[in-house]
Amino acid sequence: MNILFVNPPFKAEYGKYSREARSAMITNSGVIYYPLWLLYAAGVCMKQGFDVDFLDAPAKQMNTEQSIDWIKNKNTDYKLIVLDTSTPSIYNDVNFGAKLKDSYPNSFIALIGTHPTALPKETMELNDKIDAIAKGECDYIIRDLAIALRDNESLSEVKGLVYRENNEIVMNEPMPLITDLDNLPFAAELIEKFLDPKDYFFAAAAYPEIQIFTGRGCPARCYFCVYPQTIHGHKYRVRSPENVVAEFEYIVEHFPNVKEVVIEDDTFTINKERTQTICKLLIEKGLNKKIKWLCNARVTLDYETMKLMKDSGCSLIIPGIESGSQTLLNNMKKGTTIKQIEEYVKNAKKAGLLIHACYMVGNKGETRETMEETLKFAIKLNTDTAQFYTLHPYPGTEAYNWAVDAGYLKNDNFENWIKKDGTHNCVINLDNISSKELVEFCDYARKKYYLRPKYILKKGVQSVKDKDELVRNLKGFKNIAPRLFKRG
């Protein structure tokens, strides 16, 4: 039986839409994530013996017509077609699925992603040509759905499936979260088979890079973070250190041009002992001399582990600092303190690790004073790079419920969650700060941060010392320059 997995086309005329990013959009920096969740589901189905085709339309900047032509040129009768989704693109994704249903009337159209997981009934009601939703962690749901379709079995036994039966929407019992992650295929194997690393870009990483997951879930309770609250839960489930390092070995052997591995776990370093074991294995096998890596790292990370990470090839860490106001950190349930953040940045610099810091405005309790406090804090910390965004309260999160209950959500038309050109849009208006003012502040903060003479000099010295950093800095500046120098 043949299965088609598609990351659907969306706004290709404006750029590459990064559907799997934590805030889906066409980014100003040119970032586009690998469609890893879709890939893992495809890999699980291949492991089960199904024939699989895979299309990442945004990576190739293909529009709807080009994508459908690509699919038809495969000249394959697909029994199951699986589409990735996101909140800003959900209407587009559903319509694309309906078009595929018209072309393949005997196919079964299924959606995956955070949005249909959070709003399954509402999503199914958008178009009756959508047959089902895999609600939650989709790998084994899609596998079991494929088996049921192949064997003409009832869908009622497919855990995690939301589907149509006799004009009714049926929600099956949830699929348990996967505990044996070592049993999943390597993302790198699937990337080698279906994708080209040169089509993807992560601004903080050396180019080209490969993204992988070493674990799923996050024990932190940040009220805005969408993946732990909709798909992966708050228990951090992990691959064994040996399995992770084996994938590093695979990447080094099969991707000689790839410069860096991006570990996309929400908080890779939460387990100190496991992190250190992985680092020691990378050093023991000499992989630290062959490839760099970076990861998301919570501000509770200690200096000892940072130093070992640096020795094992880690170049950069990404913390969600979010705010310079302790009150706001408490309001968003970060579980971190200003003191921890300052110590973290100090230790990272001492260990020789670069930092890409993430800041966010528009959260509960935000004022013009707290926004200025955040900008001053960012400049004081002076990390290698920084990003400033407004809160995006996605369906399924506490932040969404807060924004709706408080009347702050600008509208519920998800098309408006990004601008016409696919870039970030602000969908909330606070009592004292408009969405327009929140966006203007982020633009202002970006300029204040990046156009400091001291910062420009630092990046110049960095570029002279390291060729990879020169390429990264030039590519990043080229993408962000229009925002830094735009008028108004």
Phi, psi and omega per residue, in radians:
M1 nan 2.427 -3.087
N2 -1.731 2.377 3.111
I3 -2.179 2.384 3.074
L4 -1.960 2.234 3.055
F5 -1.920 2.233 -3.055
V6 -2.298 2.217 2.843
N7 -1.585 1.829 -2.884
P8 -1.158 2.695 3.069
P9 -1.182 2.572 3.102
F10 -2.852 2.080 3.078
K11 0.919 0.720 -3.104
A12 -1.079 -0.443 -3.130
E13 -1.169 -0.276 -3.106
Y14 -1.863 -0.286 -3.107
G15 2.636 -2.827 -3.117
K16 -1.719 1.986 -3.112
Y17 -1.377 2.121 -3.111
S18 -1.645 1.567 -3.014
R19 -1.246 -0.584 -3.032
E20 -1.612 -0.012 3.052
A21 -1.114 2.759 -3.127
R22 -1.097 -0.481 2.929
S23 -2.149 1.774 -3.038
A24 -1.199 2.286 -3.106
M25 -3.103 3.059 2.856
I26 -1.605 1.986 -2.985
T27 -1.448 2.672 3.083
N28 -1.192 -0.449 -3.113
S29 -1.573 -0.030 3.123
G30 1.462 0.150 -3.122
V31 -1.151 2.355 2.962
I32 -2.437 2.171 -3.119
Y33 -1.409 2.680 2.943
Y34 -1.209 2.532 3.104
P35 -1.416 1.153 -2.943
L36 -1.129 -0.696 -3.104
W37 -1.142 -0.663 3.076
L38 -1.165 -0.698 3.129
L39 -1.097 -0.803 -3.127
Y40 -1.065 -0.718 3.106
A41 -1.091 -0.713 3.101
A42 -1.094 -0.745 -3.132
G43 -1.122 -0.682 3.103
V44 -1.111 -0.706 3.118
C45 -1.182 -0.658 3.071
M46 -1.100 -0.709 3.127
K47 -1.092 -0.492 3.122
Q48 -1.434 -0.110 3.066
G49 1.813 0.112 3.132
F50 -1.455 2.621 3.037
D51 -1.485 2.282 -2.991
V52 -2.224 2.372 2.894
D53 -2.005 2.674 -3.038
F54 -2.487 2.280 3.093
L55 -2.266 2.143 2.977
D56 -1.870 1.559 -3.045
A57 -1.114 -0.762 3.138
P58 -1.055 -0.622 -3.123
A59 -1.103 -0.585 3.112
K60 -1.651 0.039 -3.109
Q61 0.924 0.818 3.123
M62 -1.617 2.418 3.088
N63 -1.522 -3.084 -3.065
T64 -1.063 -0.835 -3.121
E65 -1.068 -0.784 3.129
Q66 -1.109 -0.674 -3.126
S67 -1.162 -0.777 3.136
I68 -1.148 -0.666 3.076
D69 -1.079 -0.746 3.129
W70 -1.034 -0.765 -3.113
I71 -1.169 -0.780 -3.126
K72 -1.146 -0.577 3.137
N73 -1.187 -0.270 3.046
K74 -1.219 -0.387 3.096
N75 0.906 0.824 -3.092
T76 -2.149 2.457 3.079
D77 -1.577 1.786 -3.075
Y78 -1.528 2.179 3.086
K79 -1.388 -0.578 -3.114
L80 -2.334 2.306 3.062
I81 -2.159 2.178 -3.086
V82 -1.979 2.217 -3.101
L83 -2.031 2.334 2.983
D84 -1.361 2.760 -3.104
T85 -2.489 2.996 2.968
S86 -2.697 2.870 -3.102
T87 -1.080 -0.897 -3.101
P88 -1.137 -0.434 -3.076
S89 -1.819 0.166 -2.930
I90 -1.074 -0.715 3.137
Y91 -1.129 -0.739 3.080
N92 -1.057 -0.782 -3.067
D93 -1.133 -0.739 3.106
V94 -1.126 -0.748 3.133
N95 -1.140 -0.642 3.097
F96 -1.146 -0.702 3.078
G97 -1.071 -0.672 3.118
A98 -1.154 -0.654 3.102
K99 -1.144 -0.677 3.090
L100 -1.159 -0.606 3.088
K101 -1.106 -0.663 3.090
D102 -1.127 -0.661 -3.130
S103 -1.380 -0.530 -3.122
Y104 -2.244 1.264 -3.033
P105 -1.053 -0.382 3.137
N106 -1.609 0.034 -3.134
S107 -1.489 2.825 3.113
F108 -1.926 2.082 -3.054
I109 -1.717 2.108 -3.136
A110 -2.179 2.487 3.120
L111 -1.904 2.579 2.998
I112 -2.229 2.943 3.040
G113 2.202 2.985 -3.081
T114 -1.183 -0.669 -3.059
H115 -1.165 -0.939 3.101
P116 -1.141 -0.441 3.052
T117 -1.163 -0.743 -3.125
A118 -1.301 -0.624 -3.076
L119 -2.248 1.126 -3.035
P120 -1.128 -0.834 -3.095
K121 -1.138 -0.798 3.139
E122 -1.072 -0.668 3.136
T123 -1.208 -0.760 3.129
M124 -1.089 -0.550 -3.108
E125 -1.348 -0.154 3.139
L126 -1.185 -0.574 -3.126
N127 -2.831 2.206 -3.075
D128 -1.332 0.016 3.043
K129 -1.461 -0.179 3.020
I130 -1.447 2.150 -3.021
D131 -1.525 -0.536 -3.040
A132 -2.863 2.908 3.042
I133 -2.281 2.376 2.965
A134 -1.597 1.867 -2.994
K135 -1.577 1.928 3.134
G136 1.801 -2.589 3.135
E137 -1.192 2.011 -2.798
C138 -1.607 -0.244 -2.964
D139 -0.871 -0.988 -3.062
Y140 -1.429 -0.371 3.054
I141 -1.144 -0.841 3.133
I142 -1.138 -0.701 3.090
R143 -1.029 -0.846 -3.104
D144 -1.207 -0.569 3.056
L145 -1.117 -0.779 3.139
A146 -1.071 -0.724 3.116
I147 -1.102 -0.764 -3.130
A148 -1.112 -0.717 3.126
L149 -1.180 -0.720 3.139
R150 -1.101 -0.714 -3.043
D151 -1.675 0.139 -3.131
N152 0.950 0.740 3.119
E153 -1.683 2.847 3.104
S154 -1.142 2.469 3.108
L155 -1.391 -0.132 -3.073
S156 -1.146 -0.332 -3.119
E157 -1.675 -0.009 -3.128
V158 -1.477 1.773 -3.115
K159 -1.103 2.466 3.110
G160 1.486 -0.033 -3.076
L161 -1.614 2.391 2.952
V162 -1.997 2.150 -3.006
Y163 -2.589 3.015 3.138
R164 -1.715 2.414 3.049
E165 -2.619 2.075 -3.123
N166 0.943 0.803 3.107
N167 1.124 0.267 3.076
E168 -1.986 2.631 3.060
I169 -1.661 2.089 -3.069
V170 -1.887 2.307 3.097
M171 -1.969 1.963 3.105
N172 -1.308 2.931 3.097
E173 -1.101 2.661 -3.067
P174 -1.086 2.656 3.000
M175 -1.482 2.218 3.095
P176 -1.035 2.584 3.090
L177 -1.136 2.559 -3.118
I178 -1.263 2.274 3.135
T179 -1.823 -0.585 3.131
D180 -1.644 1.430 -3.107
L181 -1.270 -0.340 3.082
D182 -1.136 -0.318 -3.118
N183 -1.422 -0.146 3.107
L184 -1.444 2.684 3.100
P185 -1.220 2.804 3.031
F186 -1.221 2.387 3.013
A187 -1.040 -0.660 -3.101
A188 -1.062 -0.637 3.106
E189 -1.107 -0.702 -3.117
L190 -1.289 -0.638 3.075
I191 -1.082 -0.750 3.122
E192 -1.060 -0.655 -3.081
K193 -1.348 -0.668 -2.936
F194 -2.011 -0.388 -2.931
L195 -2.222 2.967 3.088
D196 -2.131 2.009 -3.112
P197 -0.951 -0.445 -3.138
K198 -1.206 -0.248 3.116
D199 -1.421 -0.126 -3.028
Y200 -2.059 2.661 -3.092
F201 -2.564 2.329 3.053
F202 -2.221 1.996 -2.913
A203 -1.009 -0.554 -3.082
A204 -1.422 -0.182 -3.028
A205 -1.852 2.753 2.981
A206 -1.163 2.543 -3.073
Y207 -1.824 2.379 -0.060
P208 -1.478 2.750 -3.107
E209 -2.212 2.883 3.039
I210 -2.208 2.409 3.117
Q211 -1.808 2.434 3.076
I212 -2.439 2.899 2.966
F213 -2.019 2.397 3.022
T214 -1.885 -0.104 3.122
G215 -2.898 2.951 3.141
R216 -2.339 2.561 3.130
G217 1.640 2.870 -3.116
C218 -2.642 2.203 -3.132
P219 -1.284 -0.259 3.102
A220 -1.206 2.795 -3.041
R221 -2.102 0.490 3.134
C222 -0.882 2.179 -2.943
Y223 -1.249 -0.206 -3.094
F224 -1.767 -0.252 -2.949
C225 -1.352 2.134 -2.901
V226 -1.434 -0.699 -3.033
Y227 -1.130 -0.839 3.131
P228 -1.113 -0.518 -3.070
Q229 -1.499 -0.238 -3.105
T230 -2.065 -0.657 -2.969
I231 -2.092 -0.900 -2.890
H232 -1.774 -0.202 3.082
G233 1.350 -3.117 -3.048
H234 -1.804 0.088 3.017
K235 -1.672 2.197 -3.129
Y236 -1.435 1.845 3.118
R237 -1.702 2.324 -2.924
V238 -2.234 2.724 2.921
R239 -1.436 2.688 3.115
S240 -1.170 2.636 3.096
P241 -0.955 -0.678 -3.132
E242 -1.111 -0.685 3.128
N243 -1.171 -0.718 3.126
V244 -1.106 -0.833 -3.107
V245 -1.168 -0.556 3.071
A246 -1.094 -0.606 3.091
E247 -1.240 -0.640 3.025
F248 -1.003 -0.780 3.122
E249 -1.065 -0.715 3.124
Y250 -1.077 -0.756 -3.116
I251 -1.119 -0.799 3.139
V252 -1.055 -0.701 -3.094
E253 -1.307 -0.681 -2.988
H254 -1.748 -0.243 -3.119
F255 -2.265 1.280 -3.069
P256 -1.106 -0.362 -3.116
N257 -1.607 -0.175 -3.137
V258 -1.300 2.288 -3.037
K259 -1.674 -0.415 -3.010
E260 -2.675 2.581 3.038
V261 -1.830 2.204 3.093
V262 -1.768 1.983 3.102
I263 -1.521 1.969 -2.960
E264 -1.635 0.129 3.057
D265 -0.913 2.509 3.135
D266 -1.011 -0.606 3.115
T267 -2.676 1.379 -3.047
F268 -0.985 -0.602 -2.959
T269 -1.626 0.198 -3.032
I270 -1.115 -0.535 3.115
N271 -1.790 1.772 -3.045
K272 -1.035 -0.814 -3.083
E273 -1.085 -0.771 -3.140
R274 -1.149 -0.752 3.128
T275 -1.021 -0.794 -3.124
Q276 -1.163 -0.640 3.110
T277 -1.109 -0.759 3.096
I278 -1.055 -0.783 -3.140
C279 -1.059 -0.773 -3.126
K280 -1.120 -0.662 3.106
L281 -1.177 -0.676 3.106
L282 -1.087 -0.705 3.113
I283 -1.207 -0.784 -3.119
E284 -1.021 -0.636 -3.111
K285 -1.598 0.019 3.105
G286 1.301 0.218 -3.116
L287 -1.253 -0.403 3.106
N288 -1.121 -0.338 3.123
K289 -1.621 -0.137 -3.022
K290 -1.926 -0.447 -3.104
I291 -2.710 2.555 3.085
K292 -1.606 2.902 3.054
W293 -2.640 2.802 3.070
L294 -2.483 2.917 -3.077
C295 -2.768 2.843 2.924
N296 -1.344 2.319 -3.045
A297 -2.485 2.043 -3.139
R298 -1.108 2.661 -3.013
V299 -1.300 0.112 3.012
T300 -1.493 -0.037 -3.099
L301 -1.122 2.395 -3.074
D302 -1.656 2.838 -3.088
Y303 -1.114 -0.737 -3.118
E304 -0.962 -0.788 -3.141
T305 -1.236 -0.667 3.087
M306 -0.992 -0.789 -3.111
K307 -1.111 -0.731 3.115
L308 -1.164 -0.663 3.088
M309 -1.066 -0.789 3.117
K310 -1.047 -0.778 3.141
D311 -1.114 -0.477 -3.083
S312 -1.581 0.075 3.056
G313 1.949 -0.031 3.120
C314 -1.209 2.292 -3.111
S315 -1.833 -0.503 -2.953
L316 -2.706 2.570 3.064
I317 -2.181 2.622 -3.068
I318 -2.134 1.848 3.052
P319 -1.729 2.559 2.966
G320 -1.538 1.505 -3.133
I321 -1.275 -0.783 2.985
E322 1.288 -0.903 -3.026
S323 -2.628 2.681 3.026
G324 -1.650 0.108 -3.135
S325 -1.896 2.139 3.124
Q326 -1.116 -0.599 3.115
T327 -1.047 -0.780 -3.141
L328 -1.210 -0.654 3.076
L329 -1.029 -0.710 3.099
N330 -1.161 -0.726 -3.119
N331 -1.093 -0.618 -3.125
M332 -1.607 0.142 3.054
K333 1.054 0.689 3.125
K334 -1.193 -0.567 -3.110
G335 1.253 0.443 3.139
T336 -2.280 2.876 3.138
T337 -2.173 2.788 3.082
I338 -1.037 -0.690 3.133
K339 -1.092 -0.751 3.098
Q340 -1.049 -0.763 -3.122
I341 -1.069 -0.806 -3.128
E342 -1.095 -0.733 3.125
E343 -1.155 -0.693 3.125
Y344 -1.048 -0.858 -3.124
V345 -1.136 -0.727 3.106
K346 -1.045 -0.803 -3.109
N347 -1.187 -0.682 -3.142
A348 -1.100 -0.765 3.114
K349 -1.122 -0.684 3.100
K350 -1.100 -0.661 -3.135
A351 -1.361 -0.197 -3.141
G352 1.538 0.298 3.122
L353 -1.636 2.385 3.001
L354 -1.354 2.760 -3.140
I355 -2.288 2.260 2.928
H356 -1.855 1.910 -3.036
A357 -1.666 2.429 3.140
C358 -1.896 2.233 3.125
Y359 -2.167 2.589 -3.053
M360 -2.470 2.376 3.073
V361 -2.107 2.763 3.130
G362 1.804 0.170 -3.125
N363 -1.448 3.044 -3.102
K364 -0.977 2.138 3.128
G365 1.588 0.072 -3.102
E366 -1.147 2.424 3.021
T367 -2.350 3.001 3.070
R368 -1.101 -0.563 3.135
E369 -1.202 -0.714 3.140
T370 -1.235 -0.536 3.075
M371 -1.152 -0.757 3.092
E372 -1.122 -0.631 3.094
E373 -1.063 -0.712 3.127
T374 -1.142 -0.757 -3.139
L375 -1.127 -0.771 3.105
K376 -1.067 -0.678 3.126
F377 -1.147 -0.723 3.130
A378 -1.090 -0.770 -3.140
I379 -1.171 -0.655 3.097
K380 -1.103 -0.761 -3.136
L381 -1.190 -0.616 3.020
N382 0.923 0.942 3.108
T383 -1.319 2.963 -3.071
D384 -1.002 -0.829 3.067
T385 -2.470 2.890 3.140
A386 -2.649 2.626 3.050
Q387 -2.199 2.535 -3.137
F388 -2.217 2.083 -3.128
Y389 -2.380 2.775 3.002
T390 -1.486 2.722 3.096
L391 -1.044 2.354 2.981
H392 -2.007 1.783 -3.086
P393 -1.476 1.616 -3.044
Y394 -1.335 2.560 3.047
P395 -0.918 2.417 -3.126
G396 1.707 -0.145 -3.135
T397 -1.849 2.779 3.036
E398 -1.072 -0.614 -3.132
A399 -1.099 -0.672 3.098
Y400 -1.106 -0.817 3.141
N401 -1.093 -0.703 3.091
W402 -1.078 -0.810 -3.105
A403 -1.128 -0.699 3.118
V404 -1.170 -0.846 -3.087
D405 -1.111 -0.607 -3.119
A406 -1.461 -0.130 -3.108
G407 1.346 0.376 -3.097
Y408 -1.569 -0.279 -3.111
L409 -1.221 2.153 -3.027
K410 -1.074 -0.772 3.055
N411 -2.893 2.909 -3.127
D412 -1.869 0.302 3.030
N413 -1.504 1.815 -2.983
F414 -1.145 -0.306 3.068
E415 -1.078 -0.505 -3.084
N416 -1.474 0.069 3.133
W417 -1.358 -0.144 2.915
I418 -2.337 2.852 3.127
K419 -1.374 3.036 -3.116
K420 -0.972 -0.626 -3.116
D421 -1.491 0.109 3.072
G422 1.535 -0.044 3.137
T423 -1.442 2.979 -3.027
H424 -1.012 2.386 3.014
N425 -2.213 2.668 3.132
C426 -1.743 2.234 -3.032
V427 -1.914 0.132 3.131
I428 -2.122 2.562 2.984
N429 -2.135 2.037 3.087
L430 -1.404 2.965 -3.140
D431 -1.020 -0.677 -3.002
N432 -1.954 -0.075 -3.107
I433 -2.440 2.209 -3.132
S434 -1.401 2.847 3.084
S435 -1.043 -0.670 3.131
K436 -1.080 -0.724 -3.139
E437 -1.203 -0.614 3.098
L438 -1.109 -0.775 3.132
V439 -1.148 -0.760 -3.141
E440 -1.074 -0.633 3.115
F441 -1.150 -0.722 3.120
C442 -1.075 -0.719 3.090
D443 -1.105 -0.743 3.123
Y444 -1.107 -0.783 -3.124
A445 -1.094 -0.707 3.135
R446 -1.061 -0.772 3.128
K447 -1.135 -0.817 -3.119
K448 -1.059 -0.612 -3.093
Y449 -1.331 -0.845 -2.974
Y450 -1.525 -0.338 -3.091
L451 -1.744 0.338 3.033
R452 -1.306 2.291 3.110
P453 -0.943 -0.697 -3.140
K454 -1.095 -0.683 -3.130
Y455 -1.230 -0.778 -3.135
I456 -1.053 -0.710 3.113
L457 -1.104 -0.752 3.141
K458 -1.056 -0.749 -3.127
K459 -1.211 -0.570 3.094
G460 -1.129 -0.796 3.109
V461 -1.100 -0.744 3.126
Q462 -1.039 -0.732 -3.104
S463 -1.184 -0.604 3.128
V464 -1.203 -0.642 -3.065
K465 -1.351 -0.469 -2.998
D466 -2.421 2.053 -3.115
K467 -1.065 -0.731 3.134
D468 -1.082 -0.668 3.117
E469 -1.204 -0.589 3.074
L470 -1.058 -0.831 3.133
V471 -1.086 -0.786 -3.132
R472 -1.091 -0.783 -3.103
N473 -1.170 -0.711 3.141
L474 -1.153 -0.770 -3.136
K475 -1.139 -0.755 3.131
G476 -1.135 -0.728 -3.136
F477 -1.164 -0.683 3.126
K478 -1.033 -0.684 -3.094
N479 -1.339 -0.628 -3.048
I480 -1.595 -0.288 -3.069
A481 -0.951 -0.742 3.126
P482 -1.011 -0.571 3.110
R483 -1.320 -0.619 -3.099
L484 -1.231 -0.593 -3.007
F485 -1.910 0.130 3.129
K486 -1.205 2.601 3.139
R487 -1.514 2.644 3.090
G488 1.564 nan nan
